[in-house]
Amino acid sequence: MTQIGFIGLGRMGGNMVHRIRRDSDHEVVAFDFDEKAVKQAVKVGATGAKSLADLVKRLDAPRQIWIMVPAGEATEETVQKLARLLDRDDTIIDGGNSKWTEDKTRAKSLRKLGINYVDVGTSGGVWGLQEGYCMMVGGPPRAVKRLAPILDVLAPETSAASQPAIGKHGWLHFGPSGAGHYVKMVHNGIEYGLMQAYAEGFDVLDKSEYEIDNGEVAHLWNQASVVRSWLCELAAKAFTDWGNDLGSLEGYTADSGEGRWTIEDATAHDVPTPVITASLYARMYSRGNGDYTHRVLAALRHEFGGHPVKEGGSA
């Protein structure tokens, strides 16, 4: 039996606690500033904590504490508070979407205190409770080995024959702190490109002269097609849930940063990433950014060629 603390019980964090308790005898001590989230974790078998200090007190040394809070300031603040509460050989695990350079800085700072830092790039989203989580891990080997029983429960089972490097479960240790989130960053950059390709393809089908049901197409493509994938399965589900024209949805797509970081690092290494870059720009356009660009284009086209423009837009 392994013991672990969990901080951050949102959609992913709460589901991870649920999966650990449902599928193992590992003990989880859970904390969130939302008392309802803590009560829900207790319902699935976790022990609730009233504060960070209370959570640390309830864990046996050497402690392992997994953070699932928003990347950036919230994660940094949590790490700093924990660092003042923990002892040597305890481990902080960041399972969020931190930038790998932040991981390296945190690991160096915590190392001076004798505290281990493990970064876990986590993919699986809201489906993780049912399907499991694909996890990309960075950190000191000894700390990762100690965490392995938890990772085994969270990850989906894979075929050892087809995945000899991974073994029975779908997680992999890639190197020192930062390596896990670096691999996850590139994973998300690829995800941007794949999603954009599907979106553009279904848009072409929607505008065609034929009466094509995109939901049926998505279902069909998952039957041995070379473009079959989980994203295509989710596209089929989306068309079923929202209708073929997706008319009730607004075409607004946010980005959490990983695509930008992928492009930044690729540029630093002279690696061209036209697909990932174009998909990020498409998301920016979806948020209304670039409207001024289009107005300048319309104005220039009118000036040099006398082409008509549509007036009446708001500044």
C-alpha positions in Angstrom: 0.0 0.0 0.0 1.3 3.4 -1.0 0.2 6.8 0.5 -0.1 10.0 -1.4 -1.4 13.5 -0.9 -3.5 15.2 -3.5 -3.9 19.0 -3.9 -6.4 20.3 -6.4 -9.6 18.3 -6.8 -11.0 19.7 -10.0 -12.2 17.6 -13.0 -8.9 15.9 -13.5 -7.6 15.9 -9.9 -10.9 14.6 -8.5 -11.1 11.9 -11.1 -7.5 10.8 -10.4 -8.2 10.5 -6.7 -11.4 8.5 -7.5 -9.4 6.1 -9.8 -6.7 5.5 -7.2 -9.2 4.7 -4.5 -11.5 2.6 -6.8 -8.8 0.5 -8.3 -6.3 0.0 -5.4 -5.8 0.0 -1.7 -3.5 3.0 -1.9 -4.3 5.7 0.7 -5.1 9.2 -0.5 -5.2 12.4 1.6 -6.9 15.1 -0.4 -7.1 18.9 -0.1 -8.8 21.7 -2.1 -9.9 25.2 -1.1 -13.4 24.1 -2.3 -14.9 22.2 0.6 -17.4 20.5 -1.7 -14.5 19.0 -3.7 -13.0 17.6 -0.6 -16.3 16.1 0.5 -16.6 14.4 -2.9 -13.1 13.0 -2.5 -14.0 11.6 0.9 -17.1 10.0 -0.6 -14.8 7.9 -3.0 -12.6 6.8 -0.1 -10.0 9.6 0.4 -9.1 11.2 3.7 -10.0 14.9 3.7 -7.6 17.6 4.8 -8.5 21.1 6.1 -5.3 22.8 4.9 -1.9 22.2 3.3 -0.4 21.9 6.8 -3.1 19.4 7.8 -2.5 17.4 4.7 1.3 17.2 5.4 0.6 16.2 9.0 -1.6 13.3 7.9 1.1 11.8 5.6 3.9 9.5 6.8 7.5 10.4 5.8 8.8 10.2 3.2 5.8 12.0 1.9 4.6 12.2 -1.7 2.3 15.1 -2.6 0.7 15.5 -6.1 -0.4 18.9 -7.2 -3.2 19.4 -9.8 -3.8 23.1 -9.8 -3.6 25.6 -12.7 -0.2 26.1 -14.2 1.7 29.3 -13.4 1.2 31.4 -10.3 -1.1 28.9 -8.5 1.3 26.0 -8.9 4.3 28.1 -7.9 2.6 29.4 -4.8 1.6 25.8 -3.8 5.1 24.5 -4.3 6.6 27.3 -2.2 4.2 26.8 0.6 4.8 23.0 0.6 8.5 23.5 0.6 8.2 25.3 4.0 6.2 22.4 5.4 8.0 19.3 4.1 11.1 17.4 5.2 14.2 16.0 3.5 13.4 13.2 1.0 9.8 14.2 0.7 8.6 14.6 -2.9 6.4 17.2 -4.7 4.8 16.0 -7.9 3.4 18.5 -10.4 0.8 16.8 -12.7 -0.4 20.0 -14.3 0.7 21.8 -17.4 3.7 23.7 -16.2 6.5 24.8 -18.6 9.5 22.5 -18.4 11.8 25.4 -17.7 9.8 26.1 -14.6 10.3 22.5 -13.5 14.0 22.8 -13.8 14.1 25.9 -11.7 11.8 24.4 -9.0 13.8 21.2 -8.9 17.1 23.1 -8.4 15.6 25.2 -5.6 14.0 22.2 -3.8 17.1 20.1 -4.2 18.9 22.5 -1.8 16.3 21.6 0.8 16.6 17.9 0.1 13.1 17.7 -1.4 12.5 15.8 -4.6 10.5 17.3 -7.5 8.8 15.1 -10.1 6.9 16.5 -13.1 4.2 14.4 -14.7 2.8 15.5 -18.1 -0.7 14.0 -17.9 -3.0 13.3 -20.9 -6.5 11.9 -20.7 -8.7 14.8 -19.7 -12.1 14.1 -18.3 -12.0 10.5 -19.8 -9.1 9.5 -17.5 -11.3 8.0 -14.8 -12.7 5.5 -17.3 -9.8 5.1 -19.7 -6.7 5.9 -17.6 -4.1 8.5 -18.0 -1.1 8.6 -20.3 1.8 10.0 -18.2 5.1 11.4 -19.2 7.4 11.6 -16.2 10.6 13.5 -15.3 12.5 13.6 -12.0 15.0 11.7 -9.8 14.9 8.0 -10.5 14.5 7.1 -6.8 11.6 9.4 -6.4 9.9 8.1 -9.6 10.4 4.5 -8.4 8.7 5.3 -5.2 5.8 6.9 -7.1 5.5 4.0 -9.5 2.6 2.2 -7.7 0.5 5.3 -8.0 1.4 5.8 -11.7 0.5 2.1 -12.4 -3.0 2.6 -11.1 -3.6 5.9 -12.9 -2.3 4.7 -16.3 -4.2 2.4 -18.7 -2.9 -1.1 -19.0 -1.0 -1.7 -22.2 0.3 -4.8 -24.0 3.8 -5.6 -22.7 4.5 -7.4 -26.0 3.6 -4.4 -28.1 5.1 -1.8 -25.7 8.3 -3.5 -24.3 9.8 -0.2 -23.2 6.8 0.7 -21.2 5.9 -2.6 -19.8 2.5 -3.4 -18.3 1.3 0.2 -17.8 1.2 3.3 -20.0 3.6 5.7 -18.3 7.3 6.3 -19.0 10.2 8.1 -17.2 12.0 10.3 -19.7 14.8 11.8 -17.6 15.5 14.5 -15.0 13.0 17.1 -13.8 11.4 18.9 -16.8 11.6 16.0 -19.2 8.1 14.9 -18.5 6.5 18.2 -19.2 8.7 18.8 -22.2 7.4 15.6 -23.8 3.8 16.6 -22.8 4.4 20.0 -24.4 5.3 18.5 -27.7 2.3 16.1 -27.4 0.0 19.1 -27.0 1.6 20.8 -30.0 0.9 17.7 -32.1 -2.7 17.7 -30.7 -3.2 21.2 -32.0 -2.3 20.2 -35.5 -4.4 17.0 -35.5 -7.4 18.8 -34.2 -7.0 21.6 -36.8 -6.7 19.0 -39.6 -9.9 17.3 -38.6 -11.7 20.6 -38.2 -10.7 21.8 -41.6 -11.6 18.5 -43.2 -15.1 18.4 -41.7 -15.6 22.1 -42.7 -14.9 21.1 -46.4 -17.4 18.3 -46.1 -20.0 20.6 -44.6 -19.6 23.1 -47.5 -19.7 20.5 -50.2 -22.5 20.0 -52.8 -23.4 16.7 -51.2 -25.7 16.1 -48.2 -23.0 14.6 -46.0 -23.5 13.8 -42.3 -20.2 14.6 -40.6 -21.2 12.4 -37.7 -21.6 9.4 -40.0 -18.3 10.2 -41.7 -16.5 10.3 -38.3 -18.0 7.0 -37.3 -17.0 5.5 -40.7 -13.5 6.7 -40.6 -12.9 4.9 -37.3 -13.6 1.6 -39.1 -10.0 0.7 -40.2 -9.3 4.0 -41.9 -5.8 5.4 -41.8 -7.2 8.6 -40.1 -9.0 6.7 -37.3 -8.1 7.9 -33.9 -9.5 8.8 -30.5 -9.9 12.4 -31.7 -12.0 11.1 -34.6 -14.1 9.1 -32.1 -14.6 12.3 -30.1 -15.6 14.2 -33.3 -18.3 11.6 -33.9 -19.5 12.0 -30.3 -19.5 15.8 -30.7 -21.7 15.7 -33.9 -24.1 13.3 -32.1 -24.2 15.5 -29.0 -24.4 18.9 -30.7 -25.8 18.2 -34.1 -24.2 18.0 -37.5 -24.0 21.8 -37.9 -22.7 22.4 -34.3 -25.0 25.5 -34.5 -25.3 26.0 -30.7 -21.5 26.3 -30.3 -19.4 29.5 -30.6 -16.3 29.1 -32.8 -14.0 30.3 -30.0 -10.9 28.1 -29.1 -8.6 29.0 -26.3 -5.0 27.7 -25.9 -3.3 26.8 -22.6 0.2 27.6 -23.7 1.8 24.3 -24.8 1.5 25.0 -28.5 3.3 28.3 -28.1 6.0 26.8 -26.0 6.5 24.0 -28.6 6.9 26.6 -31.4 9.3 28.7 -29.3 11.6 25.7 -28.6 11.3 24.5 -32.1 12.4 27.9 -33.4 15.3 28.0 -31.0 16.5 24.6 -32.5 15.8 25.7 -36.1 13.0 23.0 -36.4 10.2 24.1 -38.8 6.7 23.5 -37.4 4.4 24.9 -40.0 1.4 22.7 -39.1 1.5 23.4 -35.3 2.2 27.1 -35.9 -0.7 27.4 -38.3 -3.1 25.6 -35.9 -2.1 28.0 -33.1 -2.8 31.0 -35.4 -6.2 29.5 -36.3 -7.1 29.5 -32.6 -6.0 33.1 -32.3 -8.3 34.0 -35.2 -11.2 32.1 -33.6 -11.0 34.5 -30.7 -11.5 37.6 -32.9 -7.8 38.4 -33.0 -6.7 39.4 -36.5 -9.8 41.3 -37.3 -7.8 44.4 -37.9 -5.5 42.4 -40.2 -8.5 41.5 -42.3 -9.7 45.1 -42.5 -6.3 46.2 -43.7 -6.3 43.4 -46.4 -9.8 44.6 -47.5 -8.7 48.2 -47.6 -5.5 47.4 -49.6 -7.4 45.3 -52.1 -9.8 48.1 -52.6 -7.1 50.7 -53.1 -5.0 48.9 -55.7 -7.7 47.1 -57.5 -10.9 49.0 -56.8 -12.4 45.8 -55.3 -15.6 46.3 -53.3 -15.5 46.4 -49.5 -18.2 45.7 -47.0 -18.6 48.7 -44.7 -20.4 49.0 -41.4 -18.0 47.0 -39.1 -17.3 48.3 -35.6 -13.8 49.4 -34.6 
